[in-house]
């Protein structure tokens, strides 16, 4: 019988190299409003999975959808403004 041993050293040997870079962390920070808006939208959808949506549920879903779209547009505009020379959008 072979003993079962952990491979902790093999798994964590490269952990220092697997950390996100500053650029990746900045990208996540820029995308955070979109991520949070998408989470709100998913929450609104999840509430209505096991029942017939009420008018309040429909409003919540519409508001969450608008927030998600607004966050995406703002992020796209911010990205486009940063990539154009002179900062003009």
MMTF fields as JSON, N, C-alpha, C and O atoms, coordinates in Angstrom:
{
  "mmtfVersion": "1.0.0",
  "mmtfProducer": "UNKNOWN",
  "numBonds": 355,
  "numAtoms": 356,
  "numGroups": 89,
  "numChains": 1,
  "numModels": 1,
  "chainsPerModel": [1],
  "groupsPerChain": [89],
  "chainIdList": ["A"],
  "bondAtomList": [4, 2, 8, 6, 12, 10, 16, 14, 20, 18, 24, 22, 28, 26, 32, 30, 36, 34, 40, 38, 44, 42, 48, 46, 52, 50, 56, 54, 60, 58, 64, 62, 68, 66, 72, 70, 76, 74, 80, 78, 84, 82, 88, 86, 92, 90, 96, 94, 100, 98, 104, 102, 108, 106, 112, 110, 116, 114, 120, 118, 124, 122, 128, 126, 132, 130, 136, 134, 140, 138, 144, 142, 148, 146, 152, 150, 156, 154, 160, 158, 164, 162, 168, 166, 172, 170, 176, 174, 180, 178, 184, 182, 188, 186, 192, 190, 196, 194, 200, 198, 204, 202, 208, 206, 212, 210, 216, 214, 220, 218, 224, 222, 228, 226, 232, 230, 236, 234, 240, 238, 244, 242, 248, 246, 252, 250, 256, 254, 260, 258, 264, 262, 268, 266, 272, 270, 276, 274, 280, 278, 284, 282, 288, 286, 292, 290, 296, 294, 300, 298, 304, 302, 308, 306, 312, 310, 316, 314, 320, 318, 324, 322, 328, 326, 332, 330, 336, 334, 340, 338, 344, 342, 348, 346, 352, 350],
  "bondOrderList": [1, 1, 1, 1, 1, 1, 1, 1, 1, 1, 1, 1, 1, 1, 1, 1, 1, 1, 1, 1, 1, 1, 1, 1, 1, 1, 1, 1, 1, 1, 1, 1, 1, 1, 1, 1, 1, 1, 1, 1, 1, 1, 1, 1, 1, 1, 1, 1, 1, 1, 1, 1, 1, 1, 1, 1, 1, 1, 1, 1, 1, 1, 1, 1, 1, 1, 1, 1, 1, 1, 1, 1, 1, 1, 1, 1, 1, 1, 1, 1, 1, 1, 1, 1, 1, 1, 1, 1],
  "groupList": [{"groupName": "UNK", "atomNameList": ["N", "CA", "C", "O"], "elementList": ["N", "C", "C", "O"], "formalChargeList": [0, 0, 0, 0], "bondAtomList": [1, 0, 2, 1, 3, 2], "bondOrderList": [1, 1, 2], "singleLetterCode": "X", "chemCompType": "L-PEPTIDE LINKING"}],
  "groupTypeList": [0, 0, 0, 0, 0, 0, 0, 0, 0, 0, 0, 0, 0, 0, 0, 0, 0, 0, 0, 0, 0, 0, 0, 0, 0, 0, 0, 0, 0, 0, 0, 0, 0, 0, 0, 0, 0, 0, 0, 0, 0, 0, 0, 0, 0, 0, 0, 0, 0, 0, 0, 0, 0, 0, 0, 0, 0, 0, 0, 0, 0, 0, 0, 0, 0, 0, 0, 0, 0, 0, 0, 0, 0, 0, 0, 0, 0, 0, 0, 0, 0, 0, 0, 0, 0, 0, 0, 0, 0],
  "groupIdList": [1, 2, 3, 4, 5, 6, 7, 8, 9, 10, 11, 12, 13, 14, 15, 16, 17, 18, 19, 20, 21, 22, 23, 24, 25, 26, 27, 28, 29, 30, 31, 32, 33, 34, 35, 36, 37, 38, 39, 40, 41, 42, 43, 44, 45, 46, 47, 48, 49, 50, 51, 52, 53, 54, 55, 56, 57, 58, 59, 60, 61, 62, 63, 64, 65, 66, 67, 68, 69, 70, 71, 72, 73, 74, 75, 76, 77, 78, 79, 80, 81, 82, 83, 84, 85, 86, 87, 88, 89],
  "secStructList": [7, 7, 7, 7, 7, 7, 7, 2, 2, 2, 2, 2, 6, 6, 4, 4, 4, 4, 1, 7, 7, 2, 2, 2, 2, 2, 2, 2, 2, 2, 2, 2, 2, 2, 2, 2, 2, 2, 2, 2, 2, 2, 2, 2, 2, 2, 2, 6, 6, 6, 1, 7, 7, 7, 2, 2, 2, 2, 2, 2, 2, 2, 2, 2, 2, 2, 2, 2, 2, 2, 2, 2, 2, 2, 2, 2, 2, 2, 2, 2, 2, 2, 2, 1, 4, 4, 4, 7, 7],
  "xCoordList": [0.835, 0.0, 0.887, 1.849, 0.552, 1.305, 0.711, -0.505, 1.558, 1.018, 0.562, 1.142, -0.46, -0.958, -0.229, -0.275, 0.437, 1.169, 0.671, 0.148, 0.845, 0.432, 1.513, 2.69, 1.107, 2.044, 2.053, 2.124, 1.983, 1.902, 3.07, 2.88, 4.27, 5.419, 5.335, 5.695, 4.871, 4.748, 3.65, 3.776, 2.583, 1.475, 1.815, 1.494, 2.457, 2.738, 4.148, 4.566, 4.877, 6.255, 6.332, 7.291, 5.33, 5.359, 4.353, 3.983, 3.908, 2.866, 3.311, 2.497, 4.575, 5.053, 4.977, 4.773, 5.141, 5.112, 3.694, 3.487, 2.731, 1.358, 0.534, -0.661, 1.148, 0.436, 0.1, 0.867, -1.043, -1.384, -0.434, 0.05, -0.19, 0.684, -0.101, -1.323, 0.605, -0.059, -1.016, -2.09, -0.63, -1.493, -2.787, -3.868, -2.667, -3.862, -4.766, -5.988, -4.178, -4.972, -5.657, -6.799, -4.965, -5.579, -6.735, -7.756, -6.569, -7.652, -8.868, -10.001, -8.645, -9.749, -10.428, -11.656, -9.659, -10.22, -11.072, -12.131, -10.609, -11.391, -12.688, -13.708, -12.645, -13.818, -14.758, -15.833, -14.382, -15.189, -16.619, -17.525, -16.893, -18.29, -19.114, -20.288, -18.507, -19.206, -19.463, -20.545, -18.481, -18.626, -19.74, -20.584, -19.75, -20.781, -22.168, -23.15, -22.256, -23.548, -24.037, -25.231, -23.131, -23.518, -23.974, -24.897, -23.336, -23.753, -25.168, -25.987, -25.459, -26.814, -27.83, -28.931, -27.465, -28.36, -28.605, -29.739, -27.553, -27.719, -28.585, -29.412, -28.401, -29.248, -30.713, -31.591, -30.973, -32.355, -32.933, -34.108, -32.128, -32.599, -32.811, -33.788, -31.908, -31.987, -33.249, -33.864, -33.635, -34.833, -36.058, -36.973, -36.077, -37.268, -37.204, -38.094, -36.183, -36.055, -37.167, -37.66, -37.556, -38.489, -39.914, -40.728, -40.208, -41.561, -41.867, -40.979, -43.124, -43.535, -43.13, -43.47, -42.42, -41.972, -43.148, -44.115, -43.04, -44.032, -43.616, -42.549, -44.458, -44.116, -42.85, -42.006, -42.727, -41.529, -40.279, -39.226, -40.4, -39.273, -38.895, -37.714, -39.912, -39.643, -38.916, -37.986, -39.347, -38.666, -37.229, -36.314, -37.048, -35.691, -34.794, -33.645, -35.308, -34.527, -34.204, -33.076, -35.204, -34.951, -33.91, -33.012, -34.033, -33.047, -31.652, -30.675, -31.563, -30.257, -29.676, -28.47, -30.525, -30.056, -29.54, -28.509, -30.269, -29.824, -28.504, -27.619, -28.371, -27.106, -25.953, -24.856, -26.195, -25.134, -24.731, -23.543, -25.715, -25.398, -24.688, -23.743, -25.137, -24.494, -23.05, -22.162, -22.814, -21.451, -20.57, -19.405, -21.115, -20.334, -20.002, -18.878, -20.983, -20.745, -19.694, -18.807, -19.788, -18.81, -17.412, -16.44, -17.308, -15.996, -15.437, -14.243, -16.283, -15.842, -15.394, -14.363, -16.171, -15.789, -14.486, -13.651, -14.313, -13.073, -11.883, -10.814, -12.062, -10.993, -10.673, -9.506, -11.712, -11.494, -10.812, -9.941, -11.199, -10.583, -9.111, -8.281, -8.788, -7.407, -6.542, -5.332, -7.142, -6.333, -6.172, -5.304, -6.995, -6.873, -5.78, -5.621, -5.031, -4.013, -4.662, -5.665, -4.081, -4.599, -5.753, -6.26, -6.194, -7.259, -8.634, -9.589, -8.776, -10.084, -10.852, -10.289, -12.138, -12.97, -13.843, -14.614],
  "yCoordList": [-1.169, 0.0, 1.241, 1.333, 2.186, 3.431, 4.445, 4.632, 5.091, 6.102, 7.345, 7.7, 7.972, 9.202, 10.365, 10.532, 11.156, 12.305, 13.57, 13.527, 14.652, 15.913, 16.41, 16.082, 17.186, 17.767, 19.282, 20.034, 19.717, 21.138, 21.908, 22.986, 21.365, 22.082, 22.215, 23.253, 21.186, 21.243, 22.212, 22.887, 22.282, 23.157, 24.617, 25.481, 24.896, 26.278, 26.731, 27.818, 25.922, 26.284, 27.552, 28.315, 27.785, 28.943, 30.006, 30.848, 29.988, 30.915, 32.363, 33.224, 32.654, 34.031, 34.555, 35.747, 33.657, 34.07, 34.163, 34.693, 33.66, 33.623, 34.809, 34.891, 35.714, 36.893, 37.807, 37.886, 38.504, 39.425, 40.622, 41.076, 41.105, 42.262, 43.53, 43.491, 44.643, 45.918, 46.295, 46.843, 46.002, 46.307, 45.494, 46.011, 44.218, 43.383, 43.863, 43.876, 44.254, 44.781, 46.089, 46.329, 46.935, 48.184, 47.909, 48.595, 46.904, 46.546, 46.034, 46.364, 45.241, 44.755, 45.918, 45.964, 46.844, 48.021, 48.854, 49.352, 49.006, 49.75, 49.033, 49.672, 47.707, 46.918, 46.656, 46.09, 47.052, 46.723, 47.257, 46.527, 48.477, 48.899, 47.997, 47.744, 47.517, 46.613, 45.273, 44.7, 44.785, 43.512, 43.605, 42.713, 44.672, 44.825, 45.006, 44.495, 45.72, 45.885, 44.543, 44.25, 43.739, 42.416, 41.509, 40.714, 41.622, 40.844, 41.241, 40.377, 42.544, 43.002, 42.463, 42.063, 42.453, 41.93, 40.436, 39.971, 39.693, 38.266, 38.032, 37.121, 38.847, 38.732, 38.956, 38.246, 39.943, 40.215, 39.035, 38.706, 38.399, 37.238, 36.035, 35.3, 35.84, 34.696, 34.752, 33.721, 35.947, 36.096, 35.561, 35.026, 35.701, 35.316, 33.891, 33.493, 33.128, 31.785, 30.832, 30.037, 30.902, 29.911, 30.442, 29.806, 31.58, 32.123, 32.992, 33.343, 33.326, 34.236, 35.648, 36.095, 36.356, 37.71, 38.658, 38.675, 39.432, 40.46, 41.74, 41.808, 42.754, 44.063, 44.617, 45.215, 44.413, 44.871, 44.145, 44.759, 42.849, 42.092, 42.595, 42.714, 42.889, 43.412, 44.753, 45.003, 45.604, 46.909, 46.726, 47.384, 45.824, 45.579, 45.071, 45.497, 44.173, 43.638, 44.724, 44.814, 45.553, 46.646, 47.618, 48.037, 47.978, 48.899, 48.299, 48.979, 47.029, 46.36, 46.273, 46.444, 46.007, 45.946, 47.307, 47.399, 48.37, 49.724, 50.074, 50.665, 49.71, 49.982, 49.233, 49.775, 47.985, 47.192, 47.815, 47.931, 48.212, 48.837, 50.17, 50.477, 50.966, 52.247, 52.049, 52.785, 51.058, 50.784, 50.336, 50.726, 49.526, 49.077, 50.24, 50.35, 51.102, 52.256, 53.173, 53.659, 53.413, 54.268, 53.675, 54.4, 52.359, 51.726, 51.781, 52.012, 51.573, 51.65, 53.068, 53.264, 54.055, 55.44, 55.8, 56.506, 55.321, 55.597, 54.946, 55.548, 53.72, 53.021, 53.723, 53.877, 54.147, 54.826, 56.169, 56.55, 56.89, 58.187, 58.02, 58.855, 56.959, 56.727, 56.293, 56.522, 55.666, 55.146, 56.157, 55.982, 57.201, 58.196, 59.207, 59.571, 59.662, 60.661, 61.982, 62.393, 62.628, 63.934, 63.808, 64.825, 62.59, 62.373, 62.718, 62.737, 62.995, 63.332, 62.055, 61.054, 62.119, 60.945, 61.189, 60.312],
  "zCoordList": [0.0, 0.0, 0.0, 0.763, -0.861, -0.939, 0.027, 0.065, 0.797, 1.715, 0.931, -0.095, 1.431, 0.813, 1.473, 2.692, 0.662, 1.187, 0.491, -0.623, 1.157, 0.551, -0.385, -0.234, -1.329, -2.276, -2.092, -3.064, -0.852, -0.542, -1.141, -1.703, -1.026, -1.567, -3.084, -3.639, -3.743, -5.199, -5.621, -6.643, -4.846, -5.2, -4.947, -5.763, -3.828, -3.452, -3.807, -3.408, -4.542, -4.86, -5.696, -5.576, -6.543, -7.42, -7.007, -7.826, -5.774, -5.32, -5.444, -5.777, -5.187, -5.288, -6.723, -6.952, -7.669, -9.059, -9.61, -10.701, -8.878, -9.349, -8.851, -9.135, -8.124, -7.637, -8.809, -9.768, -8.743, -9.833, -9.853, -8.816, -11.039, -11.18, -10.839, -10.691, -10.718, -10.448, -11.581, -11.333, -12.809, -13.949, -13.884, -14.168, -13.508, -13.383, -12.258, -12.404, -11.145, -10.028, -10.404, -10.012, -11.162, -11.625, -12.583, -12.544, -13.443, -14.37, -13.607, -13.955, -12.582, -11.758, -11.059, -10.986, -10.551, -9.873, -10.824, -10.44, -12.073, -13.069, -13.416, -13.673, -13.422, -13.787, -12.62, -12.818, -11.41, -10.234, -10.306, -9.905, -10.786, -10.898, -11.823, -11.557, -12.897, -13.808, -13.119, -13.25, -12.397, -11.696, -10.658, -10.575, -9.871, -8.845, -9.452, -8.914, -10.552, -11.227, -11.784, -11.732, -12.309, -12.802, -11.664, -11.838, -10.503, -9.339, -8.925, -8.613, -8.918, -8.597, -9.609, -9.23, -10.881, -11.905, -11.704, -11.814, -11.412, -11.147, -9.916, -9.903, -8.886, -7.696, -8.044, -7.553, -8.89, -9.291, -10.069, -9.905, -10.908, -11.643, -10.711, -10.857, -9.769, -8.866, -8.015, -7.743, -7.597, -6.774, -7.502, -6.875, -8.806, -9.568, -10.13, -10.88, -9.786, -10.35, -9.895, -10.695, -8.648, -8.122, -7.93, -7.26, -8.504, -8.391, -9.6, -10.377, -9.739, -10.803, -10.407, -9.311, -11.262, -10.9, -10.668, -11.429, -9.615, -9.338, -10.032, -10.642, -9.939, -10.516, -9.858, -10.526, -8.556, -7.845, -8.35, -8.518, -8.588, -9.14, -10.53, -10.858, -11.347, -12.684, -12.617, -13.383, -11.702, -11.546, -11.085, -11.579, -10.131, -9.623, -10.748, -10.867, -11.564, -12.68, -13.703, -14.187, -14.031, -14.986, -14.455, -15.186, -13.17, -12.587, -12.588, -12.903, -12.234, -12.211, -13.617, -13.8, -14.617, -16.006, -16.46, -17.126, -16.091, -16.463, -15.778, -16.398, -14.496, -13.793, -14.438, -14.574, -14.836, -15.474, -16.81, -17.111, -17.604, -18.889, -18.699, -19.425, -17.728, -17.46, -17.02, -17.449, -16.167, -15.709, -16.873, -16.955, -17.766, -18.932, -19.866, -20.356, -20.108, -20.974, -20.358, -21.06, -19.052, -18.383, -18.471, -18.681, -18.312, -18.386, -19.807, -19.993, -20.797, -22.194, -22.529, -23.173, -22.09, -22.344, -21.65, -22.215, -20.437, -19.706, -20.398, -20.495, -20.88, -21.584, -22.904, -23.264, -23.622, -24.897, -24.691, -25.474, -23.646, -23.372, -23.002, -23.364, -22.294, -21.895, -23.063, -23.052, -24.079, -25.182, -26.332, -27.187, -26.358, -27.42, -27.085, -25.92, -28.07, -27.787, -27.402, -27.985, -26.425, -25.985, -25.021, -24.549, -24.705, -23.752, -24.274, -23.497, -25.57, -26.116, -26.418, -26.86, -26.171, -26.455, -27.651, -28.042]
}
